[in-house]
Amino acid sequence: MSEDRTGRGESIDLHARRRAYQLVRAALSDDSNQEQGISAARSLAAAVLAEAGIDGVAEVAVDLSMRLASALERIAADQGLAAVDLAEVWFVD
């Protein structure tokens, strides 16, 4: 099976999901050296581009966005906030 339901009415390619996971793991891998995590994530993103082109990068971006939105919804619910308000705090200066 090449697709999996995200729970939001979207289908995401499982390869894109695996790559998204690898990108997050790379970013989280070394708390003491953020630059190393960023470098690893960039390398993985470049690999996605080389393997699957811009459509593959778009799939990974969509998967990451959907998962981040889901996480923000859970955090916001725990804090009694609207998810869009929490997203604004996280992303807008």
N, C-alpha and C positions, 0 to 999 in steps of 0.2 A: 504494500500500500504506500503510495507516494504522498498522500495528503492526510492531514489530521485536522479535526475541527478545533478551533480556538475557543469555542464557547460564546463567541460573539457573531456567529453567522458567517464567519470567514474560514476559508480553507488555506492552510499554509503548507507548503512543501516541507516534508520532513528533513530534507537536506538543508534547507534554509533554517529550519528550527535548530538543527545540530550546529550549524555555523554560528547562529545567534548565540547559542549556549557557549560555544568556544570563545566567542568574542567577549562575552561577559566574564567567563572564567579568566581570560587573559587580563582583563581590566582589574579583576579582584586578586590576581595571583600573588602579587608582591606588595604588601602594604608599606614596606619600607622603601620601595623604589617605584614611584608612580610612573616615571619615564619608561621603565622597562615594561610595565603593563601596557602603556600606551603604544609602545613600539610593537609589542606582540599583537595587540589588537589591530594595528595598522597592517601588519603583515598578513594577518588572517583576512582582513577586508580586501587586501590586494589579491589574495588567493581566490576569494569568492569572485572578484571581478574577472580574474584570468580564467577561472573554471566555468563560470556561468554568465558572464557579461553583466551588463547593466540591469537586466531583468533579475538576475540572481541577487545583485546588491539590493535591488528594490524589495525583493522577497524578504531578505534578512532585515532590512529597515522596517518593513511592515510588521514582521514578527516581533522585533524588539519593541516597537511602538505599542503593539497590542499587549505585550506582557508588562511593559512599564505602566500602561494605563490600568491594567488589572491590579497591579501592585499598589498604585496610587489610590485606587478605589478602596482596597482593603485597609490601607493605612488611614485614609480619610474617614472611613466608617468607624474605625477604632478611636479616632480623635474627635468624632462628631463634626466633621467638616465636609464640605462638598469637595469632590475630587478635583473639579476644575479650579477651585480656590487653592488647593494644595499644589496643583500643577503650576499655578501662577507663582506661588511662593518659591517653588523649586527652580523655575525656568525664566522668570521675568525679573529683571532688576528694577 
